[in-house]
């Protein structure tokens, strides 16, 4: 089938000639003070302030008849998850169930006012809860409250089998104050990042790292709930290899498994898996809302336990204070700033990832920077009411997405429901078995372990992602959970470095029969003009790639230094003879082997550097280009630049490159440079 022929007509121009012929856009001549006055008008300031409160726009555009039903139903469905998860994750955070309920109320309410995603469900999160537990336990240990810590965690040490309620309360209050201080730091960090428009920071963490980090968190979370599910008490471990020591302690305690607690855990786990993974999943399109099995289990198990736990000795939640906590200033300590900053970044990465998924699925816009502000204010406000750091929970967000929540007002419905539980219903779940909450946590986050199934695909598609995933999980499992973050981020950065050193470089050829450029690496084509070499490296030109760029260019052409040492030798490029359709074609192979063979055949007069991949260039890159120009010019080879990016054009004009390189050899297009080189004598 014949191809359509495209004919282009244009004049050959350098970049300078293009500027001269077509002109440049006018530059602003306003002073700094004038620019500030233009941007600080009343209308722009009022627009900016209104943008900080997205709820105002929601109120203005809210379609009551269309949205109210879906918002109420989805909000109630998520509230049925908020309550049991709040109770469970309050314990997981090494606090008490009441603090989980507080974290399921105040941040949710604040996000309704400041958030932009219709489906993000802020509140308790298992990964953040276990990081909070690590933090508060470490603070107890550092401040010499080991006795309190051991007793609060159910140590079997004879010295701490009995403890006065006052000591237990003081230990819990201390941990709660540390958690609230962490929430304050997290909120302040995210709020400042939002005001500074730093939403781009998530671009530096790969999806494979996030998957590996949450998978590692799931392993630690499940491991921490096994003792509660089995009804055993183990010593608290806080040292490298923590998970290994935890399982050693669990195996040691196997003979002391509490049979009644174990049976409760097994029955609840079977029910949860059957309803969540079978009934709700299979019939989700036929049901108006999923069966709130978590809430049903809480109600039923609490009712049964209230009459039987004394007889069977099953450990229960205990007293939950009714009413909202008194607002207090959070206790901010220098010791927790580093850990809290890490928690803050994780909160943003996990939450914005879910927000973007919902944005794509439902077709509305999410403002990354405003989301940062919303997460910041939600955690800042919550810290004054004894909340630990709040984050998105994927199960709750998926419910909101599936139920078709129309606006952030669904969060208001959830918050009101949780408030009723805090004020009036909390005291009725004091007989809830801890084993039920432990199994709920395990059932809720078990799907994170399914991410291991992606490993074969990562190995096939991108082995850098495979290394990041495996390295993050191994460090988090065999050292400790925080190390998963440190090692994962380090591997992400190393990937960038390695990639810059392994960037592809190759020569490009112009076809003889048409005005088309193809790379030599993937196309077997004859050379149109053997006197001209076109070189491209797919990377920016900066300190990490400058040396590689020079070496690869020399390898693709020849080393002018070697030529200058032997001026009598006419160093040129070798031409391979190969058969093609019965005839012999001259083909040029710009490789290191040819110039080492020193077989002079065709003189090289021009090197054109394709700059289309150079989105960034620094001083090292500038020196590399100057070095190439200064070394090739004495041996009669003209170096030309083509396809310069906007950044590089500006850089050339402002740097010494404009003085070292003839601007008449800088072209906007590779073909222009090629034809110019072809017609130069």
Secondary structure, DSSP 8 states (H G I E B T S, - for coil): -------------BHHHHHHHH---------HHHHHHHHT-HHHHHHHHHHT-HHHHHHHH--HHHHHHHHHHHHHHHHHHHHHHHHHHHHHTTS-HHHHHHHTTHHHHHHHHH---SS--EE--HHHHHHHHHHHHHHHHHTT-HHHHHHHTT---GGGS---HHHHHHHHHHHHHHHHHHHHHHHHHHHHHHHTT-GGGGGGS-HHHHHHHHHHHHHHHHHHHHHHHHT-------STTHHHHHHHHHHHTGGG--HHHHHHHHHHHHHHHIIIIIIIHHTTTT-SS---HHHHHHHHHHHHHHHHHHHHT--B------S----------GGGHHHHHHHHHHHHHHHHHHHHHHHHHHT----HHHHHHHHHHHHHHHHTTT----EE-HHHHHHHHHHT--STHHHHHHHHHHHHIIIIIGGGGTT-BHHHHHHHHHHHHGGGGGGGGGHHHHHHH-HHHHHHHHHHHHHHHHT-HHHHHHHHHHHHHHHHHHHHHT--EEEEEE-SSSS-EEETTT-----S-TTEEEEEESS-BSTTTHHHHHHHHHHHS--HHHHHHTTTS---B-EEEEEETTEEEEEE---HHHHHHT---B---EEEEE-TT-S-B-HHHHHHHHHHHHHHHTTT-EEEEES--HHHHHHHHHSTHHHHS-GGGEESSHHHHHHHHHH--
